[in-house]
Amino acid sequence: MEQKLKQLGIVKIKPKNCSCSYDAYVYRLPIRLGIEIIDFLKPLGSPALSFDKTSLLKIENNDYIITGVKRLREVRFSIKKTGKAVPLQTFEGALISYVEKHKRK
């Protein structure tokens, strides 16, 4: 999965956080975030706010939070300290599919 991210120009960064907060990964994309990403993220949940009416992307449940801002090139995946398995590969797969679709246009 890491290799595919690199091939598409997606940069995965693990910022330093204090131990009291969530583990997080920031993904820098080669394209801007748009409304179409919602379709790719559906297996992970629904946005808390209408992404087509606001510029904020936020999908949250008991295990993780996905955040981003429309027209920027970053998405954050934060893992809450629940001890449960988190679908990080599903998230990364969704980002890969999103970027691949845009590169075909």
Secondary structure as UniProt FT lines:
FT   HELIX           2..7
FT   TURN            8..9
FT   STRAND          11..13
FT   TURN            19..20
FT   STRAND          23..28
FT   TURN            35..36
FT   HELIX           37..41
FT   HELIX           42..44
FT   TURN            51..53
FT   STRAND          56..60
FT   STRAND          64..69
FT   TURN            70..71
FT   STRAND          74..79
FT   HELIX           88..104
//
